Amino acid sequence: MSEISLPDAVEVALELLGKDGGVVIGGNSATNNLRWANSALTTNGDSIDQTLSISAFVSMSGGVATGMSSGQIRSRDDVEALVAASKASAVSAGPAVDAMDLVAGPTDKNFADAALTLDVSEISHVAGGLAEVFAHRDQEFFGYAEQSLDTTYVGTSSGTRMRYSERTSRFELCAKSHDRKRSAWSGQGGTSLTDVSIGNHLSDVTQKLQIQNTQIDTDAGRHRVTLSPSAVSDLLIYMLWSSAARDAAEGRSAFSNVKGGTRVGETLTKRNLNLATDPNLKGIETFDRVVNLGSSALGSAFDTGIEIGRSDIITDGVLTALGSSRHAAQEAKLPFTPLTDNISLVDAQGSGSLAELASRMGDGLLITCLWYIREVDPQNLLLTGLTRDGVYVVSGGEVIGATNNFRFNESPIDMLARVIDAGTTVPCLPREWADWFSRAQVAPLTIEGFNLSTKSDAI
C-alpha cells in the first residue's frame, strides 16, 4: 500500500526538482484481460500498475540538460530517489539541443482526484460470449481480450497540472482447423469491449475457414492485391512513426528531398487520400495535449502541455505535414505538428466494404492481415513482413479459394502511388501494432504491383 498518492507524488517531485524544474508524470493503469487457446480459457488477469516518471531539467554551461527516471513509488523516499536519478542522468547527458521554455498549460480542477477504477463488466461481456464460440467443434479457437483504464497525472514546473483518463479495448479471435493447415483472424479495437459482437467475429472467422477448404497455389511476384483496413493500418502506422520532420530535413528519411529539405508539398498519390491524426476522432478519441518525458525525432519534453489539434499529414494525395517538436519544426522550417495516438485514412473517391472492393478488383489476392513487420531500408522506408491467417484468390470478382502465405517487401510511401481503388473508412484493429497502437479508422485499398517477394510456410 502506497503511503503517497500519485498527485501528491507529482507535487513533491516538482518541489524537489527546484528552480530548474522539469516534467513529472504519474500513471495509474488498470487492466482486465482474458486469453484462450484450444477452445478453452487459459488465463485471466486483473492488474493495477502505478508508476512515477520524471524528466529533470538541469542548467549547465551551454544550456539545459534533461534526464529521465521512472519507477514505482511507495513513499516520499522513493520520489526523492527518482528525482536524484533523473538529475544525475541529465548531468551525464549534457545540454539538450531542443531546450525551450515550457508552456503554461492547463490546471485541471480535478488534478488531485483519485484514479478511476475499472470493473469487470466489460471483460465479463466477452467471457459470457465465448461459450457460444467454444461450442463450435469443427475448429479450435484462440484469442485475447483486454480492457484498460489509464489515469494520468501530468505536472510541470511552469504550472501545468493535467489529469486525464483513457479507456482502451482490444479483442482478437483466431480460428484454426484441427490439422492446423487453415487459420483465420478477426479483431476489433476501440474504447469498450461492450461494443464487441462476438457472434459477428465468430461468423467472420468461420466463413474464412470455409473458403480456405479450396487451396490454390500462387507464385511469388508483384500482384494486384486488396489490403484489409487492418493490413493498411499496420503499414501506415509505421509510415506515421517514420514521418519526422527532423529526420527528413537532415536527409535521413524517405521524406527527404534529394535536392535538400523535405518532400512536403509533393504529390504521393493521384488518389484523393487523406491521412491524419486527430485527438477528437469520434470513437477513437485520445488525449489532446502533448505529454513527453524525453526527446525524440517526433517530440520533446519541453513541449509538454501544448494543445494537439488535427494534423493532416497527407491531403488529397499531397504530403502536407511531418510530425515534429517545436524545435524540430523550426529547424526544418515547417509548421509545428504534434502527432497523437490515432490514425485516420480516408479516400474521397473510395466506397464500399472490403468484400465489395475485392470484387471490383477483378483478379488478384485479398490479404486480411500482416505480421512481423520490420524495416529494411529507412531511406525509402522499405518494410518486410509476412501475410497471415488468410490470403484469398479473387477471380472475375469472386473469391474462389485461398492461397499460400508470402513474405512481402514494400514501401508504404511507394505503395500509395499504386493505389487504384479504395473502400469506405471503417474502425479496425492494427494487428501487428495492437500492443501499442489500437485506435484506427482506415479504408481498405487495392494496390497494383504489391511485392510479394517469396512464398512463406506461415499459416
C-alpha positions in Angstrom: 0.0 0.0 0.0 1.5 3.3 -1.1 1.9 6.0 1.6 1.7 8.7 -1.0 -0.9 9.3 -3.8 0.2 9.9 -7.4 -1.0 13.6 -7.5 0.9 14.2 -4.2 4.0 12.5 -5.6 3.9 14.7 -8.7 3.8 17.8 -6.5 6.6 16.5 -4.3 8.8 15.7 -7.3 8.3 19.2 -8.8 9.2 20.7 -5.4 12.4 18.6 -5.3 13.4 19.5 -8.9 13.9 23.0 -7.7 14.3 26.2 -9.8 15.4 24.3 -13.0 12.2 22.4 -13.0 11.1 19.6 -15.3 8.1 17.4 -16.2 6.6 14.8 -13.9 4.1 12.1 -14.9 2.1 9.8 -12.6 0.4 6.9 -14.2 -2.3 4.5 -12.9 -3.1 1.7 -15.3 -5.9 -0.8 -14.5 -6.3 -3.8 -16.8 -8.5 -6.8 -17.2 -7.7 -9.5 -19.7 -8.7 -12.9 -20.9 -6.7 -15.4 -23.0 -8.0 -18.6 -24.6 -6.4 -21.4 -26.6 -7.6 -24.8 -28.0 -11.2 -23.6 -27.4 -10.7 -23.2 -23.6 -9.9 -20.3 -21.3 -6.3 -20.4 -20.3 -5.6 -17.3 -18.3 -7.4 -14.2 -16.9 -5.9 -11.4 -15.0 -6.6 -8.1 -13.3 -3.8 -5.7 -12.6 -3.1 -2.2 -11.4 0.2 -0.6 -12.1 1.3 2.7 -10.7 4.5 4.5 -11.8 6.1 7.9 -11.4 8.2 9.2 -14.3 10.4 12.3 -14.1 12.2 14.4 -16.7 14.6 16.7 -14.8 15.9 19.9 -16.3 19.4 20.9 -15.1 21.0 24.3 -16.1 24.7 24.0 -17.1 27.3 25.6 -19.2 26.0 25.6 -22.7 22.3 25.3 -22.0 19.8 23.0 -20.2 20.2 19.2 -19.9 17.4 16.7 -19.4 17.5 13.3 -17.8 14.8 10.7 -17.1 13.9 8.2 -14.4 10.9 6.0 -13.7 9.7 3.6 -11.1 7.1 2.5 -8.6 6.7 4.6 -5.5 5.5 3.8 -2.0 6.8 6.8 0.0 8.4 10.2 -0.3 11.8 8.4 -0.1 11.1 6.7 -3.4 10.2 10.1 -5.0 13.4 11.6 -3.8 15.4 8.7 -5.2 13.8 9.1 -8.6 14.4 12.9 -8.7 18.1 12.3 -7.8 18.4 9.7 -10.5 16.8 11.9 -13.2 19.1 14.8 -12.2 22.2 12.6 -12.4 21.0 11.4 -15.8 20.7 15.0 -17.0 24.2 15.9 -15.9 25.6 12.9 -17.8 23.6 13.8 -20.9 24.8 17.3 -21.4 22.9 20.3 -22.9 19.7 19.4 -24.8 19.6 20.8 -28.4 15.8 21.1 -28.2 15.6 23.1 -24.9 12.8 25.6 -25.0 10.6 27.3 -22.4 7.8 25.2 -21.1 4.3 26.5 -21.8 1.9 27.3 -19.1 -0.6 24.5 -19.8 -4.0 23.9 -18.2 -4.6 23.5 -14.5 -7.3 20.9 -14.1 -9.5 21.3 -11.1 -9.7 17.6 -10.6 -6.0 17.1 -10.6 -5.9 15.7 -7.1 -8.8 13.3 -7.6 -8.2 9.6 -7.2 -7.7 7.4 -10.3 -10.8 5.9 -11.9 -11.5 2.2 -11.1 -12.1 -0.5 -13.7 -14.9 -3.0 -13.0 -15.2 -6.5 -14.6 -18.4 -5.8 -16.6 -16.7 -5.4 -20.0 -14.4 -8.4 -19.7 -17.4 -10.4 -18.4 -19.2 -9.5 -21.7 -16.5 -11.3 -23.6 -16.3 -14.2 -21.2 -20.0 -14.8 -21.5 -19.9 -14.8 -25.3 -17.1 -17.3 -25.5 -19.3 -20.2 -24.6 -21.0 -19.8 -28.0 -17.7 -19.8 -29.7 -16.3 -22.9 -28.0 -19.5 -24.8 -28.8 -18.4 -24.9 -32.5 -16.3 -28.1 -32.5 -15.4 -28.1 -36.2 -12.5 -25.8 -35.5 -10.4 -24.6 -32.5 -10.3 -21.1 -31.2 -7.6 -18.9 -29.9 -7.6 -15.3 -28.8 -7.2 -12.4 -26.4 -9.4 -9.7 -24.9 -8.2 -6.7 -22.9 -9.8 -3.7 -21.3 -7.7 -1.0 -19.8 -8.3 2.3 -18.0 -5.4 4.6 -17.6 -5.5 7.7 -15.4 -2.5 10.0 -15.9 -1.3 13.0 -13.8 1.0 15.5 -15.5 2.7 18.3 -13.7 5.3 20.7 -15.0 7.4 23.5 -13.3 5.6 26.0 -15.5 2.4 25.4 -13.6 0.7 22.8 -15.8 -1.5 20.3 -13.9 -3.3 17.9 -16.1 -5.3 14.8 -15.2 -6.9 12.6 -17.9 -8.4 9.2 -18.2 -8.4 7.0 -21.2 -10.1 3.7 -21.9 -8.7 1.2 -24.5 -10.1 -2.1 -25.6 -8.8 -4.9 -27.8 -10.4 -8.1 -29.0 -8.9 -10.8 -31.2 -10.3 -14.1 -32.3 -8.4 -16.8 -34.3 -10.0 -20.0 -35.6 -7.8 -22.9 -36.8 -8.6 -26.2 -38.4 -7.8 -29.3 -36.3 -5.0 -30.2 -38.7 -3.5 -26.7 -38.3 -3.5 -26.1 -42.1 -6.1 -23.4 -42.1 -6.3 -20.3 -39.9 -8.4 -17.1 -39.9 -8.3 -14.0 -37.7 -10.8 -11.2 -36.8 -10.0 -8.3 -34.5 -11.5 -5.1 -33.1 -10.0 -2.1 -31.3 -11.7 0.8 -29.6 -12.5 2.0 -26.1 -15.0 -0.6 -24.8 -15.3 -4.3 -25.0 -19.1 -4.0 -24.7 -19.0 -2.8 -28.4 -17.7 -6.2 -29.4 -20.2 -8.5 -31.1 -18.6 -11.9 -30.5 -21.2 -13.5 -32.8 -20.1 -11.3 -35.7 -16.4 -12.2 -35.2 -17.3 -15.9 -35.0 -19.2 -15.7 -38.2 -16.3 -13.9 -39.9 -13.6 -16.5 -39.0 -15.9 -19.4 -39.7 -16.7 -18.2 -43.2 -13.0 -17.5 -43.9 -12.0 -21.1 -42.8 -14.7 -22.5 -45.1 -13.2 -20.6 -48.1 -9.8 -22.0 -47.2 -11.0 -25.5 -47.9 -10.2 -24.7 -51.6 -6.5 -24.2 -51.8 -4.9 -22.6 -54.9 -1.1 -22.4 -55.2 0.2 -18.9 -56.2 3.7 -17.9 -57.2 5.6 -15.1 -55.6 5.9 -11.8 -57.5 4.2 -8.5 -58.0 0.4 -8.9 -57.6 -2.7 -6.8 -57.7 -3.9 -7.0 -54.1 -6.7 -5.7 -51.9 -5.5 -5.0 -48.4 -7.9 -5.1 -45.4 -8.2 -2.0 -43.2 -6.1 -3.8 -40.6 -3.3 -4.5 -43.1 -3.4 -0.9 -44.4 -3.2 0.5 -40.9 -0.2 -1.6 -39.9 1.7 -0.2 -42.9 0.6 3.4 -42.5 1.2 3.5 -38.7 4.9 2.6 -39.4 4.9 5.3 -42.0 3.5 7.8 -39.5 6.1 6.8 -36.9 8.7 7.5 -39.6 7.3 10.9 -40.7 9.6 13.0 -38.5 10.4 16.5 -39.8 13.8 16.4 -38.2 15.0 13.3 -39.9 13.6 14.4 -43.3 15.3 17.8 -43.1 18.6 16.2 -42.2 18.4 13.9 -45.3 17.9 10.8 -43.3 14.5 9.5 -44.2 12.2 8.6 -47.1 10.6 12.0 -46.6 13.8 13.8 -47.5 14.1 15.7 -50.8 17.1 14.6 -52.8 17.8 18.3 -53.6 17.7 19.2 -49.9 14.9 19.9 -47.4 11.8 17.7 -47.2 9.1 16.3 -49.6 6.3 18.4 -48.0 4.2 19.7 -50.9 5.0 16.7 -53.1 2.1 14.5 -54.6 2.4 11.0 -53.2 -0.6 9.6 -55.0 -3.1 10.6 -57.6 -5.9 9.4 -55.4 -7.6 11.9 -53.1 -6.2 10.2 -50.0 -6.2 11.9 -46.6 -4.1 10.7 -43.8 -4.4 12.4 -40.4 -4.2 12.1 -36.6 -6.8 13.9 -34.6 -7.5 13.5 -30.8 -11.2 14.2 -31.4 -11.9 11.5 -33.9 -15.3 10.1 -32.9 -15.0 6.6 -31.4 -11.2 6.7 -31.0 -10.7 9.9 -29.1 -7.5 10.4 -27.2 -5.7 13.0 -25.1 -5.4 16.4 -26.8 -2.2 17.6 -25.1 1.5 16.9 -25.6 2.9 14.6 -22.9 6.6 13.8 -23.3 9.3 12.7 -20.9 12.2 12.7 -23.3 13.3 13.9 -26.7 12.9 12.0 -30.0 12.6 12.7 -33.7 8.8 13.3 -33.1 8.6 15.0 -29.8 10.2 16.9 -26.9 9.7 17.1 -23.1 9.8 20.8 -23.5 6.6 20.7 -25.4 4.6 19.1 -22.6 1.3 20.8 -22.1 0.8 22.2 -25.6 -2.6 21.5 -27.2 -2.8 19.0 -30.0 -5.2 19.5 -32.9 -5.8 17.7 -36.1 -2.7 17.0 -38.1 -3.2 16.4 -41.8 -0.2 14.5 -43.0 -1.5 13.8 -46.5 -4.2 15.9 -48.0 -5.8 14.9 -51.3 -2.7 12.8 -52.1 -0.2 15.6 -51.3 2.3 15.4 -48.4 1.3 18.4 -46.3 3.0 17.9 -42.9 5.6 16.0 -41.0 5.5 15.2 -37.3 7.7 17.4 -35.1 8.5 19.1 -31.8 8.6 22.9 -31.7 12.4 22.8 -32.1 12.4 20.3 -34.9 9.7 22.4 -36.8 11.9 25.5 -36.5 15.0 23.6 -37.8 13.0 22.1 -40.7 11.3 25.4 -41.4 7.9 23.7 -41.2 4.8 24.2 -39.0 4.8 22.6 -35.6 2.9 19.3 -36.0 2.5 17.2 -32.8 1.0 13.8 -33.5 -1.4 11.8 -31.4 -2.1 8.1 -30.8 -4.7 7.5 -33.5 -4.8 7.4 -37.3 -7.4 8.1 -40.0 -7.2 7.3 -43.7 -10.0 8.4 -45.9 -10.1 8.2 -49.7 -12.5 10.8 -51.0 -13.1 8.6 -54.1 -13.5 5.4 -52.2 -16.7 3.5 -51.5 -17.9 0.1 -50.4 -16.9 -2.7 -48.0 -13.8 -4.8 -48.1 -15.7 -7.5 -50.0 -17.1 -5.0 -52.5 -13.6 -3.6 -53.0 -12.2 -7.1 -53.6 -15.0 -7.8 -56.1 -14.1 -4.6 -58.1 -10.5 -5.7 -58.2 -11.4 -8.4 -60.8 -8.4 -10.7 -60.5 -6.0 -10.6 -57.6 -5.3 -11.5 -54.0 -7.2 -10.4 -50.9 -4.8 -10.0 -47.9 -6.5 -9.9 -44.5 -3.7 -9.2 -42.1 0.1 -8.8 -41.7 2.6 -9.6 -39.0 6.3 -9.4 -38.1 6.8 -6.1 -39.9 10.4 -4.8 -39.9 12.2 -2.0 -41.5 14.7 -3.0 -44.3 15.9 0.4 -45.6 14.9 3.8 -43.9 16.0 5.8 -46.9 12.9 4.6 -48.9 11.0 3.1 -45.9 11.2 -0.4 -47.4 9.4 -2.7 -45.0 9.3 -6.5 -44.9 6.9 -8.9 -43.2 4.5 -11.8 -43.6 0.9 -12.3 -44.6 -1.0 -14.4 -42.1 -4.3 -16.1 -41.4 -5.8 -16.0 -44.8 -4.7 -14.8 -48.3 -7.7 -15.3 -50.7 -7.7 -15.7 -54.5 -10.1 -13.4 -56.4 -11.1 -14.3 -60.0 -13.6 -12.4 -62.0 -14.6 -10.5 -58.9 -15.4 -13.7 -56.9 -13.4 -15.2 -54.0 -12.7 -18.7 -55.3 -10.4 -20.0 -52.6 -7.3 -19.4 -50.5 -3.6 -19.5 -51.3 -0.3 -19.8 -49.6 1.2 -17.0 -47.4 4.0 -14.7 -48.6 6.8 -12.5 -47.4 6.4 -9.0 -48.7 8.9 -6.3 -49.4 7.1 -2.9 -49.9 7.4 0.7 -49.0 4.1 2.2 -47.8 5.1 5.5 -49.5 5.7 3.9 -52.9 2.6 1.8 -52.3 0.4 4.9 -52.1 1.4 5.8 -55.7 0.0 2.5 -56.9 -3.4 2.7 -55.2 -6.1 2.0 -57.9 -9.2 1.7 -55.7 -10.4 2.2 -52.2 -13.3 1.4 -49.9 -15.1 3.2 -47.1 -13.2 4.1 -44.0 -14.1 1.8 -41.0 -12.8 1.2 -37.5 -10.1 -1.5 -37.4 -7.5 -3.1 -35.2 -3.9 -2.9 -36.4 -2.9 -6.4 -35.8 0.9 -6.0 -35.7 0.9 -2.9 -33.6 -2.1 -3.6 -31.3 0.0 -3.7 -28.2 1.0 -0.1 -28.7 -1.5 1.5 -31.1 -5.1 0.3 -31.4 -7.0 3.5 -32.4 -7.5 3.3 -36.1 -10.1 4.2 -38.8 -8.8 3.2 -42.2 -10.1 2.5 -45.7 -9.2 -0.8 -47.4 -7.0 -0.3 -50.5 -6.4 -2.1 -53.8 -2.7 -1.8 -54.8 -1.2 -2.6 -58.2 2.1 -4.5 -58.2 2.3 -5.2 -54.5 5.6 -7.0 -54.0 5.0 -10.5 -52.5 8.7 -11.4 -52.8 8.7 -15.1 -51.6 6.3 -17.8 -50.5 6.0 -18.4 -46.8 5.2 -21.5 -44.8 3.3 -19.5 -42.2 -0.3 -20.4 -41.6 
